């Protein structure tokens, strides 16, 4: 296997827990191989993976988040057809749902670079570059992860949220890119714990729906350029 080779998984619309188990199995296999390499003095390169999917309506709370940032009780979740999970990524609460492109890179960063800050910035860069192809100016906001529009104005709004886990330089979780998202679901949380900023989507900004398949191919190409990897579909 070539260094910096990434296998692409396209799972379509998939239950959040099912996708979490799917990526965790890959993650655990990579970590186990790295431990085996260390213990046995071998140097077998793990395969890197990138999962693309969408989820049914779901709220997820990261390790540093506060449960009160979810504004629905169990009855409210049921009424909205949504589920809720506490998970092992960084970050606070966020929403995933149909029309949002989710990307989960499961990378062995020792094949790239050992710098989580750089990893997050390159994820942001790939999203920003993708937005530029649609005439949307995405920006970083100081002190916040993710990609924003209207930074420095009263109308600053987030279009892509990010949260990752890393162990032994292996990553999981990733980003939620609001493409054709039903933004009303964000009204039931304080997104990422930030109460004074709003969220948006590509379809809201452009006034039309965006083809998710085309968008995911553009994001894949821009991630490959940012991280300098080749990919296998």
C-alpha positions in Angstrom: 0.0 0.0 0.0 1.3 3.5 -0.9 1.8 6.1 1.8 -1.0 8.6 2.0 -3.5 6.4 0.1 -7.1 6.8 1.3 -10.0 4.4 0.7 -13.3 6.1 0.1 -16.6 4.8 1.7 -19.9 6.2 0.5 -22.6 5.0 2.9 -25.5 7.2 1.9 -28.2 7.9 4.5 -27.2 5.8 7.5 -28.2 5.7 11.2 -25.7 7.7 13.3 -24.9 4.8 15.6 -24.5 2.4 12.7 -22.0 4.8 11.1 -20.2 5.4 14.4 -19.7 1.7 14.8 -18.6 1.4 11.2 -15.9 4.0 11.6 -14.9 2.8 15.1 -14.2 -0.7 13.8 -11.9 0.8 11.2 -10.3 3.1 13.8 -9.7 0.2 16.2 -8.1 -2.0 13.5 -5.7 0.8 12.6 -4.7 1.4 16.2 -4.3 -2.4 16.8 -2.0 -2.6 13.7 0.1 0.3 15.0 0.5 -1.3 18.4 1.4 -4.6 16.7 4.1 -2.8 14.6 5.5 -1.2 17.8 5.6 -4.5 19.7 6.9 -6.7 16.9 9.3 -4.2 15.3 7.3 -4.3 12.0 6.3 -1.4 9.8 3.1 -2.3 8.0 1.4 0.9 6.9 -2.3 1.0 7.9 -4.8 1.9 5.2 -6.4 5.4 5.6 -10.1 5.8 5.1 -12.6 8.6 4.4 -16.3 8.0 5.0 -19.0 10.1 3.4 -22.6 9.8 4.5 -25.8 11.6 5.7 -27.7 10.8 8.9 -31.3 10.9 9.9 -32.0 13.7 12.4 -29.7 13.4 15.3 -28.0 15.5 18.0 -24.5 14.6 19.2 -22.8 16.0 22.3 -19.0 16.0 22.5 -16.9 15.4 25.6 -16.5 19.1 26.4 -20.2 19.9 25.8 -23.0 20.7 28.1 -26.2 18.7 28.0 -28.3 21.8 28.7 -27.2 23.0 25.2 -29.8 20.5 23.9 -33.2 22.3 24.3 -35.4 19.2 23.8 -36.4 16.6 26.3 -37.2 13.0 25.3 -40.7 13.9 24.2 -39.4 16.7 22.1 -36.8 14.5 20.5 -39.6 12.0 19.6 -41.8 14.7 18.3 -39.1 15.8 16.0 -38.1 12.3 14.9 -34.6 12.9 16.3 -32.1 10.9 18.4 -29.4 12.0 20.8 -26.0 10.6 21.5 -23.1 11.5 23.8 -19.9 10.8 21.9 -16.2 10.7 22.3 -15.2 13.5 20.0 -14.1 17.0 21.0 -16.5 19.9 20.8 -20.0 20.7 22.1 -23.4 19.8 20.7 -24.2 19.7 17.0 -27.0 18.5 14.7 -26.8 16.1 11.7 -29.6 15.4 9.3 -30.6 14.7 5.8 -29.1 17.2 3.3 -26.0 17.6 5.4 -22.8 16.1 4.0 -20.9 14.3 6.8 -17.2 13.3 6.3 -15.3 11.1 8.7 -11.6 10.9 7.9 -10.0 7.9 9.7 -6.4 8.8 9.0 -3.1 7.6 10.5 -1.6 11.1 10.9 1.9 9.6 11.2 1.7 9.1 7.5 0.9 12.8 7.0 2.1 14.9 10.0 1.7 14.8 13.7 -0.2 18.0 14.4 -3.9 18.1 15.3 -4.1 21.9 14.9 -2.8 21.5 11.3 -5.2 18.7 10.7 -8.2 20.8 11.7 -7.0 23.8 9.6 -6.6 21.6 6.5 -10.1 20.2 7.0 -11.3 23.8 7.1 -9.2 24.7 4.0 -10.8 21.9 2.0 -14.3 23.2 2.9 -13.4 26.8 2.2 -12.0 25.8 -1.2 -15.1 23.8 -2.0 -17.4 26.8 -1.1 -15.3 29.0 -3.4 -16.3 26.8 -6.3 -19.9 27.8 -5.7 -19.1 31.5 -5.2 -19.4 31.4 -1.4 -16.8 33.1 0.7 -16.1 30.7 3.6 -13.8 31.9 6.4 -12.3 30.8 9.7 -13.3 32.6 12.9 -10.6 33.3 15.5 -11.0 31.0 18.5 -13.6 28.7 16.8 -13.3 25.6 14.7 -15.3 25.1 11.5 -16.1 27.3 8.6 -18.1 30.5 8.8 -19.7 33.1 6.6 -19.9 36.8 7.3 -17.1 36.8 9.8 -16.6 40.2 11.5 -20.3 41.2 10.8 -23.4 41.0 13.0 -24.6 38.2 10.6 -21.7 35.7 11.2 -23.0 32.2 10.6 -21.6 28.7 10.6 -21.9 26.5 7.6 -19.6 23.6 8.6 -19.0 22.2 12.1 -16.1 20.0 13.1 -15.2 17.7 15.9 -12.6 15.0 16.0 -11.1 12.3 18.2 -7.5 11.2 18.0 -5.6 8.4 19.6 -2.1 7.2 18.7 -2.3 9.8 15.9 -5.4 8.0 14.4 -8.4 10.3 13.8 -12.2 9.6 13.7 -15.4 11.7 13.6 -14.9 14.8 11.4 -17.2 17.4 9.8 -20.8 18.2 9.2 -21.3 20.4 6.1 -24.7 22.1 5.8 -25.6 21.7 2.2 -29.4 21.3 1.9 -30.0 21.0 5.7 -33.3 21.7 7.4 -32.0 24.5 9.5 -35.0 24.6 11.8 -33.5 21.6 13.7 -30.7 23.9 14.9 -33.3 25.9 16.8 -33.4 23.1 19.3 -29.8 23.4 20.4 -27.2 26.0 21.2 -24.9 25.0 18.3 -21.4 24.2 19.5 -22.3 26.1 22.7 -22.4 29.4 20.9 -25.6 31.3 21.6 -25.0 34.6 19.7 -24.2 33.1 16.2 -26.5 31.5 13.7 -26.1 28.7 11.2 -26.7 28.5 7.5 -26.5 26.1 4.5 -25.4 26.3 1.0 -28.9 26.0 -0.3 -30.0 29.0 1.9 -27.1 31.1 0.7 -27.5 30.1 -3.0 -31.3 30.1 -3.0 -31.4 26.6 -4.6 -30.6 23.0 -3.8 -27.1 21.7 -4.3 -26.4 18.2 -5.8 -24.8 16.4 -2.9 -23.0 13.8 -5.0 -21.3 16.5 -7.0 -20.5 18.5 -3.9 -19.0 15.4 -2.2 -16.7 14.8 -5.2 -15.5 18.4 -5.1 -14.8 18.2 -1.3 -13.0 14.9 -1.9 -10.8 16.4 -4.5 -10.0 19.4 -2.3 -9.3 17.2 0.7 -6.9 15.2 -1.5 -5.1 18.4 -2.5 -5.0 19.8 1.0 -3.6 16.6 2.6 -1.7 15.4 -0.5 -3.3 11.9 -0.7 -4.4 9.6 -3.5 -7.7 7.8 -3.1 -9.4 4.6 -4.0 -13.2 4.5 -4.5 
